[in-house]
Amino acid sequence: MDDRDLLKVVMDIVGRENCLDDCAVFPCGDRIMVITTDMLHRTTDFVPGMSDWQAGWMSAAVTLSDIASMGAAPEFILIAVGLDDWKCLAGVMQGARDCCRKFGAKIIGGDIDRHGELTVVTTGLGAVEPEHLIRRTGAKVGDLVCITGTPGQAQAWLDGYHQFEKALFEPQPRVEEGRKLGKAGVSAMMDDSDGIALSLYDLMSVNTCGFSLDSEKLPVPAGIPFDQARNLALYGGGDYELIFTIAPELFPVPGVSATVIGSVTARKEVLVDGTPLEKRGYQHRWE
């Protein structure tokens, strides 16, 4: 049992239409508000060696990334901290504050509680003009499949390549890029925090099309043998890049560093170099 299996349980209760994007969406005056929440834990998310400041930074960054994936600008964050050691609190809050300041958001409230392990819950609100809202649905046959940055670096650190520490410990949500991509009119978008492979299967589940990748086009972590780097890019979690589809005539988007890695196809399947791409990546699992 994994988190995507459990999402089906949630869909049956609250409605599938409320579970299709990185953020919930609702109108607010002449804009659209997006809202999302994330929960991170010491044992499953904050790796050994990570400082309290970095735990706070990461907690804010993952939520800001969800907002960016909708083409929205982040505005506010609520942060709830469950503490096993009260001395963690100042560092966690400072890290979250610094991340929010860098990317244009403000912490406006939250909660503090006692917990068996450090646990941080962040709820983020962002805003976007209706015409620039981007959802996971909307990919069209013939569109390009693109990704920002270099995927696989966070997982590379976990696999022993410690030159990529900052990618895992201090992820940089693609807020500015998300806004520019939304204004450029990309057809579908999400962040790739669970890896490219799972992200494409998630996109396929809400669209009527499939995807075909060319592994030679993948940007991969430097200094790692290509086959291993390719697998890190395809299946590694912990990155907060944006994966999106876009009409060929709209690419490249000014001010956005992104790479074309494939195309949208008519058949509902995910391929890499013409063969089925294994459906795996970062997932929470239960026995």
Secondary structure as GFF3:
##gff-version 3
##sequence-region A 1 287
A	DSSP	alpha_helix	3	14	.	.	.	ID=ss1
A	DSSP	three_ten_helix	16	18	.	.	.	ID=ss2
A	DSSP	beta_strand	24	28	.	.	.	ID=ss3
A	DSSP	beta_strand	31	41	.	.	.	ID=ss4
A	DSSP	alpha_helix	52	68	.	.	.	ID=ss5
A	DSSP	beta_strand	73	83	.	.	.	ID=ss6
A	DSSP	three_ten_helix	86	88	.	.	.	ID=ss7
A	DSSP	alpha_helix	89	103	.	.	.	ID=ss8
A	DSSP	beta_strand	106	114	.	.	.	ID=ss9
A	DSSP	beta_strand	119	128	.	.	.	ID=ss10
A	DSSP	three_ten_helix	130	132	.	.	.	ID=ss11
A	DSSP	beta_strand	144	148	.	.	.	ID=ss12
A	DSSP	alpha_helix	153	158	.	.	.	ID=ss13
A	DSSP	three_ten_helix	162	164	.	.	.	ID=ss14
A	DSSP	alpha_helix	165	169	.	.	.	ID=ss15
A	DSSP	alpha_helix	175	184	.	.	.	ID=ss16
A	DSSP	beta_strand	188	191	.	.	.	ID=ss17
A	DSSP	alpha_helix	196	206	.	.	.	ID=ss18
A	DSSP	beta_strand	210	213	.	.	.	ID=ss19
A	DSSP	three_ten_helix	215	217	.	.	.	ID=ss20
A	DSSP	alpha_helix	226	235	.	.	.	ID=ss21
A	DSSP	beta_strand	242	246	.	.	.	ID=ss22
A	DSSP	three_ten_helix	248	250	.	.	.	ID=ss23
A	DSSP	beta_strand	258	265	.	.	.	ID=ss24
A	DSSP	beta_strand	270	272	.	.	.	ID=ss25
A	DSSP	beta_strand	275	276	.	.	.	ID=ss26
###
